[in-house]
Amino acid sequence: MKARLAIDIGNTRTKFAIFEGREILHSSSLKNDVIELNNDILKNYEISALILSSVNSEAEDKLQLDNLNIPMLRLNHQTALPFRLEYESPDTLGKDRIAAVAGASVQFPNHNTLVIDAGTCVTYDFLTAEGGYLGGAISPGVQLRLRAMNSYTSKLPLLHWEGAERPQTIGNTTITSMLSGVVNGLISEMRGFIDSYEKQYKTLKIVITGGDANFFVKELKNGIFADPNLVLKGLNEILIYNGE
């Protein structure tokens, strides 16, 4: 069977996965300044079709996708999707949000589903059991909150959170207090959103993706799924849906 290629080019990093059916044969995540290292990997597979989600044209050029000479589907708000878009401004909807919901729609068919993407921003996206995408919320992620405190104050340092351990609730230094406020605050925010959705919608499925997914799924209650590759899986599902 020939393979499909899903590429997600972000502002600073690019992720890609090579699929055989719905199985990931190979995946990669690289900073955009070394993205061309992926070119040699791609030559090792017989790829029949690819789907591209891109917000960075300069990084896209480094991949030399035209040289692959294979059909390419470029994701946008007009692309046929395995769910109904009921968002009032679909042309402004982030491509990563579209792809994550597509992945969740196939993993949890006929279920109300809340998708949480814990990355630079934290996004909350809701799909009804009837397959309608209603929208959600966007909030600053951990590193963005830490950077904002440094940028908009004169005394607070710029911190980088490694995501290994949950900070103590009572910080006893400025640094531990900042980490407590940001990380524990975001955990409380997620719990608040989850509780709100669960009160409105029964049999709710919750899936977390993004760079900080594994940390947050451990801190939230049981029954929540973590899938760091949900966006790439969703891109593959969109490609399948479009008959490629």
C-alpha positions in Angstrom: 0.0 0.0 0.0 1.3 3.5 -0.9 1.7 5.9 2.0 0.0 9.2 2.7 1.9 12.2 4.1 0.4 14.8 6.6 2.4 18.0 7.2 1.6 20.6 9.8 3.8 23.7 9.4 3.5 26.1 12.4 5.1 29.4 13.2 8.2 27.9 14.8 8.0 24.1 14.3 6.8 21.6 11.7 5.4 18.2 12.4 4.8 15.5 9.8 3.7 11.9 9.8 3.7 9.2 7.1 0.6 7.0 7.2 -0.2 3.6 5.8 -4.0 3.5 6.2 -4.4 5.0 9.7 -1.1 3.6 11.1 1.8 6.0 11.5 4.9 4.6 9.9 7.1 7.5 10.8 6.7 10.9 12.4 9.0 13.9 13.0 9.0 17.3 14.7 11.6 19.9 13.9 12.2 23.6 14.3 11.5 25.4 11.1 15.1 26.6 10.7 16.2 23.0 10.1 13.1 21.7 8.4 14.9 20.8 5.3 16.3 17.7 7.2 13.0 16.1 6.5 13.6 16.0 2.8 15.9 13.0 2.9 13.4 11.1 5.1 10.6 11.7 2.6 12.6 10.1 -0.2 12.5 6.8 1.6 8.7 6.3 1.2 6.5 5.8 -1.8 3.9 8.5 -1.1 0.7 8.6 -3.1 -0.8 11.8 -1.7 -0.1 14.5 0.9 -2.1 17.1 2.9 -0.5 20.3 4.0 -1.6 22.7 6.8 0.7 25.7 6.8 1.0 29.1 8.4 4.6 29.7 7.4 5.4 30.0 3.7 9.1 30.4 4.2 9.4 27.1 6.0 7.1 25.5 3.4 9.5 26.5 0.6 12.4 24.7 2.4 10.5 21.4 2.1 10.5 21.6 -1.7 7.1 19.8 -1.9 6.7 20.4 -5.6 9.7 18.1 -6.2 7.7 15.2 -4.8 5.4 15.3 -7.9 2.4 13.9 -5.9 -1.1 15.2 -5.5 -1.3 17.7 -2.6 -4.4 18.9 -0.7 -3.9 22.3 1.0 -6.1 22.6 4.0 -8.4 25.6 4.3 -11.9 26.4 5.5 -13.3 25.3 2.1 -11.8 21.8 2.3 -14.4 19.0 2.5 -14.4 17.7 6.1 -15.7 14.6 8.0 -17.8 16.9 10.2 -20.1 20.0 9.7 -18.6 23.4 10.3 -21.1 25.5 12.2 -18.6 28.2 13.1 -19.7 31.7 12.2 -16.4 32.8 10.8 -14.9 29.6 9.2 -12.3 31.6 7.3 -10.7 32.7 10.5 -10.7 29.2 12.1 -7.2 27.9 12.8 -6.2 24.9 10.6 -4.8 23.0 13.6 -8.1 23.3 15.3 -9.9 22.0 12.1 -7.5 19.0 11.9 -7.7 18.2 15.7 -11.5 18.1 15.5 -11.3 15.9 12.3 -9.2 13.4 14.2 -11.6 13.4 17.2 -14.6 13.0 15.0 -13.3 9.7 13.7 -11.9 8.5 17.1 -15.2 9.2 18.9 -18.0 9.0 16.4 -21.5 9.8 17.7 -20.2 11.4 20.9 -20.1 14.9 22.2 -16.4 15.6 22.2 -14.3 18.3 23.7 -10.8 18.7 22.2 -8.2 20.5 24.3 -5.0 21.5 22.5 -2.3 22.5 25.0 0.3 24.3 23.0 1.5 27.9 22.6 -2.2 28.7 23.0 -4.7 26.4 24.7 -7.7 25.8 22.5 -11.0 24.3 23.5 -13.1 22.9 20.6 -16.5 21.2 20.8 -18.0 18.7 18.4 -21.6 17.5 18.9 -22.6 13.8 18.8 -24.4 14.7 15.5 -21.1 15.8 13.9 -21.5 19.6 14.2 -18.5 21.7 15.2 -19.8 24.6 17.2 -16.6 26.4 18.3 -14.9 26.8 21.6 -12.3 29.0 23.3 -8.7 30.2 23.0 -6.5 30.9 26.0 -2.8 31.7 26.5 -0.6 28.6 27.1 2.0 28.1 29.8 5.0 29.7 28.1 2.9 32.6 26.7 1.7 33.4 30.2 5.2 33.3 31.6 6.4 35.5 28.7 3.6 38.0 29.3 4.5 38.4 33.0 8.1 39.2 32.0 7.2 41.5 29.2 4.6 43.6 31.0 6.3 44.0 34.4 9.7 45.4 35.3 10.7 42.9 38.0 9.4 39.4 37.0 12.0 37.2 35.3 11.5 35.3 32.0 11.0 31.6 33.0 10.8 28.4 30.9 8.7 25.6 32.2 9.9 22.1 31.4 6.6 20.4 32.1 8.0 17.6 34.2 6.3 18.3 37.6 3.3 20.2 38.9 4.5 23.3 40.9 3.6 23.4 44.6 0.4 25.3 45.3 2.1 27.8 47.7 5.1 29.3 46.0 7.8 30.4 48.5 9.9 32.4 46.0 9.0 34.7 43.1 9.9 32.0 40.6 7.9 29.2 42.3 5.0 31.7 42.8 4.9 32.5 39.1 5.0 28.8 38.2 2.3 28.0 40.6 0.0 30.8 39.3 0.5 29.8 35.7 0.5 26.0 35.7 -2.0 25.5 38.6 -4.1 28.3 37.2 -4.3 26.6 33.8 -5.2 23.2 35.4 -8.0 25.0 37.2 -9.1 26.6 33.9 -9.2 23.3 32.1 -11.2 21.7 34.9 -13.6 24.6 34.8 -14.2 24.2 31.1 -14.6 20.5 31.4 -17.1 20.8 34.2 -19.1 23.4 32.3 -19.3 21.2 29.2 -20.2 18.1 31.2 -23.1 20.0 32.8 -24.5 20.9 29.3 -23.7 17.7 27.4 -24.0 14.1 28.5 -21.6 11.3 27.6 -18.8 13.8 26.9 -15.5 12.5 25.5 -12.5 14.6 26.3 -9.2 14.4 24.4 -6.0 16.5 25.0 -3.4 17.0 22.4 -0.4 19.4 21.9 3.0 19.7 23.4 1.9 19.7 27.0 -0.8 17.0 26.6 0.9 14.3 28.6 1.4 16.5 31.6 -2.1 17.9 31.8 -3.9 14.6 31.2 -2.1 13.3 34.4 -3.3 16.3 36.4 -7.0 16.1 35.3 -9.5 13.5 36.3 -9.7 9.9 34.9 -11.4 9.2 31.6 -9.5 11.8 29.6 -7.6 10.7 26.5 -4.1 12.1 25.5 -3.2 12.0 21.9 -0.1 14.1 21.0 -0.6 13.2 17.3 -4.3 14.1 17.0 -3.7 17.0 14.5 -1.6 14.8 12.2 -4.2 12.0 12.5 -6.9 14.5 11.7 -5.1 15.7 8.6 -4.8 12.1 7.4 -8.6 11.6 8.0 -9.3 14.7 5.9 -7.1 13.3 3.1 -9.0 10.0 3.3 -12.3 11.8 3.3 -11.4 13.7 0.2 -10.7 10.4 -1.6 -6.9 10.6 -1.7 
